[in-house]
Amino acid sequence: MATLDDLFWEASVDELKQGFRFDSEGGRYICLACGETFLEGVIYPGPADSLLTAGRAIQEHVADAHNGMFHYLLGLGKQVTGISEVQGRLLAMFWDGLSDKEIVKKQGLGSTSTIRNHRFRLREKEKQARIFLAVMALLQDNKDMEEMKFVHVHKGATMVDDRYVATQAEEEQILSRYFKNGLDGPLSMFPSKEKRKLMILRNIVRQHLEAGLRYSEGEISDILASIYHDFATIRRYLVEYGFINRTRDGSAYWLSET
């Protein structure tokens, strides 16, 4: 079962721009930000008592629930986007249609020539990104890429470091040691090594939790208890590593969107 992070990182540029992917096998549109789904053929209520097709409904959802993909993507932060805080603020103001003079007045960023230099560097960064994508695509077409098939870092990761560096083959090997009755079965033990913890937590999310749903404390505890006797530890690490969020009082839990 593909996780929301898998769908997000494997999405095309066009899918990221629109904020959703169409699953032709399931006949559904999936929001890449939160995982909410809209079924093809179902009519959904819209604004002002209007009725919407599934395709139109998910467009409205992305705009209303996530303030559109431009702001959602910018909000993922530098460790995901590679966009600095200053660049992010400038891009948001470009999006809002502010002139260079208005930006200087609003932010106090030197002069209009400073803003033009920022625009130029951002355009150069875009060109470099296009070339890099083309080079990587050609490499994948030409070589066996098993050694470069890395596990996706989940968007809610609180800190990305060497613990997250793992190939898919490495993860499969480790998981088979700890889930002896299959990946959807019970966990034999919870390891002390951080890298292995992350692999196990990622698999638990992939196999047992669904994006877009909110779980009560009892529901999340029952799910985790069926996997491992010390469910409280698993729950704590899922929150600590940013796989799931919870309300301040711990009454509700849900998969992280960012």
C-alpha positions in Angstrom: 0.0 0.0 0.0 1.5 3.3 -1.0 1.6 5.9 1.7 0.7 9.6 1.3 4.4 10.4 1.3 5.0 7.9 -1.5 2.2 9.5 -3.6 3.6 12.9 -2.9 7.2 12.3 -3.8 6.4 10.2 -6.8 3.9 12.8 -8.2 4.7 14.6 -11.4 5.3 18.4 -11.5 1.8 18.8 -12.9 0.3 16.7 -10.2 2.1 18.7 -7.5 0.9 21.9 -9.1 -2.8 20.8 -9.1 -2.4 19.1 -5.7 -4.0 15.7 -6.4 -3.5 12.5 -8.3 -6.1 10.4 -10.1 -6.0 6.7 -9.2 -7.4 5.1 -12.3 -7.6 1.6 -10.7 -9.6 2.9 -7.7 -11.5 5.5 -9.7 -10.7 8.2 -7.2 -8.9 11.5 -6.8 -6.4 11.7 -4.0 -5.3 14.9 -2.3 -1.5 15.0 -2.1 -1.6 17.3 0.9 -3.9 15.3 3.2 -4.9 12.1 1.5 -8.7 13.0 1.3 -10.3 11.1 -1.6 -13.1 11.9 -4.0 -14.7 9.1 -5.9 -15.3 9.3 -9.7 -19.1 9.2 -10.4 -20.1 10.6 -7.0 -21.6 14.1 -6.9 -20.4 16.3 -4.0 -22.0 19.4 -2.4 -20.3 22.7 -3.3 -20.6 26.3 -2.3 -23.9 28.0 -2.5 -25.9 24.7 -2.7 -24.0 23.8 -6.0 -23.2 20.3 -7.0 -19.7 19.2 -8.0 -18.2 16.3 -9.9 -15.3 14.5 -8.1 -12.7 16.3 -10.2 -14.2 19.7 -9.5 -14.7 18.9 -5.8 -11.0 18.0 -5.2 -10.0 21.3 -6.9 -12.3 23.1 -4.4 -10.8 21.0 -1.6 -7.2 21.9 -2.4 -8.1 25.6 -2.6 -10.2 25.7 0.6 -8.5 23.2 2.9 -4.9 24.0 1.9 -5.0 27.5 0.6 -3.9 26.2 -2.8 -0.8 24.3 -3.6 1.5 27.3 -4.0 1.2 28.3 -0.4 1.1 24.6 0.8 4.3 23.8 -1.0 6.1 26.9 0.3 4.9 26.0 3.8 6.7 22.7 3.7 9.9 24.5 4.8 13.5 24.7 3.6 14.5 21.1 4.5 11.8 19.9 2.0 11.8 22.6 -0.6 15.4 24.0 -0.5 13.9 27.4 -0.5 15.2 29.8 2.2 12.9 31.8 4.5 13.8 35.1 2.6 13.2 33.4 -0.8 9.9 32.0 0.5 8.7 35.4 1.6 9.7 37.0 -1.7 8.0 34.2 -3.7 4.8 34.7 -1.8 4.9 38.4 -2.5 5.5 37.8 -6.2 2.5 35.5 -6.2 0.4 38.3 -4.7 1.5 40.5 -7.6 3.5 43.1 -5.6 5.9 45.2 -7.6 9.6 45.5 -6.6 8.9 49.0 -5.1 6.0 47.6 -3.0 8.2 44.8 -1.8 11.0 47.1 -0.8 8.6 49.3 1.1 6.9 46.3 2.8 10.0 44.3 3.7 12.8 46.8 3.8 15.0 44.6 1.6 17.4 47.2 0.3 16.4 48.6 -3.0 14.5 47.6 -6.1 17.8 46.3 -7.6 18.1 43.9 -4.7 14.7 42.5 -5.5 15.6 42.2 -9.2 18.8 40.3 -8.2 16.6 37.9 -6.1 14.3 37.4 -9.1 17.3 36.6 -11.3 18.7 34.1 -8.8 15.4 32.4 -8.5 15.1 32.1 -12.3 18.6 30.6 -12.4 17.7 28.1 -9.7 14.7 27.1 -11.8 16.9 26.5 -14.8 19.3 24.4 -12.7 16.4 22.4 -11.3 15.1 21.6 -14.8 18.6 20.4 -16.0 19.0 18.3 -12.8 15.6 16.6 -13.4 16.5 15.9 -17.0 19.9 14.4 -16.0 18.4 12.2 -13.3 15.6 11.0 -15.7 18.3 10.1 -18.3 20.3 8.3 -15.7 17.3 6.2 -14.6 16.6 5.3 -18.3 20.2 4.2 -18.8 21.1 2.4 -15.6 19.9 -0.1 -13.1 18.9 2.3 -10.3 18.5 -0.1 -7.4 21.3 1.5 -5.5 19.6 4.9 -5.8 16.1 3.8 -4.8 16.0 5.4 -1.4 13.1 5.4 1.0 11.1 8.6 1.0 11.5 10.9 3.9 8.1 11.7 5.3 7.1 15.3 5.1 6.5 15.6 8.8 10.1 14.7 9.6 11.3 16.9 12.5 15.0 16.6 11.5 16.5 15.0 8.4 19.9 13.4 9.0 21.8 10.1 8.4 19.0 8.1 10.1 16.9 8.6 7.1 19.5 7.4 4.5 18.3 4.0 3.6 17.6 2.2 0.3 14.4 0.4 -0.3 16.3 -2.9 -0.5 17.9 -2.2 2.9 14.5 -1.4 4.4 12.9 -4.6 3.1 15.7 -6.6 4.7 15.4 -5.0 8.1 11.6 -5.1 8.2 11.6 -8.9 7.4 13.6 -9.4 10.7 11.1 -7.5 12.8 7.8 -8.4 11.2 8.4 -12.2 10.9 4.7 -12.9 10.0 4.5 -10.3 7.3 4.6 -6.6 7.1 1.0 -6.2 8.3 1.6 -8.5 11.2 2.9 -8.1 14.8 6.3 -6.5 15.6 8.7 -9.0 17.3 10.7 -6.3 19.1 11.3 -2.5 18.9 15.0 -1.9 18.2 17.3 0.6 19.9 18.9 1.9 16.7 17.3 5.0 15.5 17.5 4.1 11.8 15.6 0.9 12.3 13.0 2.6 14.5 12.2 4.9 11.6 11.8 2.0 9.2 9.5 0.2 11.6 7.4 3.3 12.3 7.1 4.1 8.6 5.9 0.5 8.0 3.3 0.8 10.8 2.0 3.9 9.2 1.9 2.4 5.8 0.2 -0.8 6.8 -2.2 0.4 9.5 -3.1 4.1 9.4 -5.0 6.0 6.8 -4.4 9.6 5.7 -7.3 11.9 6.2 -8.8 10.1 9.2 -8.8 11.2 12.8 -8.3 8.6 15.4 -9.4 8.8 19.1 -6.8 7.9 21.7 -8.5 4.6 22.2 -8.6 3.8 18.5 -4.9 4.6 18.0 -4.0 2.6 21.1 -6.0 -0.5 20.0 -4.4 -0.4 16.5 -0.9 -0.2 17.9 -1.6 -2.8 20.7 -2.4 -5.3 18.0 1.1 -4.7 16.6 3.2 -4.5 19.7 2.6 -4.9 23.5 4.3 -1.6 24.4 1.9 0.4 22.2 2.5 3.6 24.3 6.2 3.7 23.2 5.2 3.2 19.5 2.7 6.0 19.8 5.2 8.3 21.5 7.8 7.8 18.8 5.2 8.2 16.0 4.5 11.7 17.4 8.1 12.5 18.2 9.4 11.7 14.7 6.5 13.6 13.0 4.6 10.6 11.5 1.4 11.6 13.3 0.0 14.7 15.0 -2.2 14.9 18.0 -4.4 17.4 19.8 -2.9 19.1 22.9 -5.0 16.9 25.2 -4.2 13.7 23.2 -7.8 13.1 22.4 -7.3 12.8 18.6 -4.5 11.6 16.3 -4.0 11.9 12.6 -1.2 11.4 10.0 1.0 14.4 9.5 0.4 16.5 6.4 3.5 18.5 6.6 
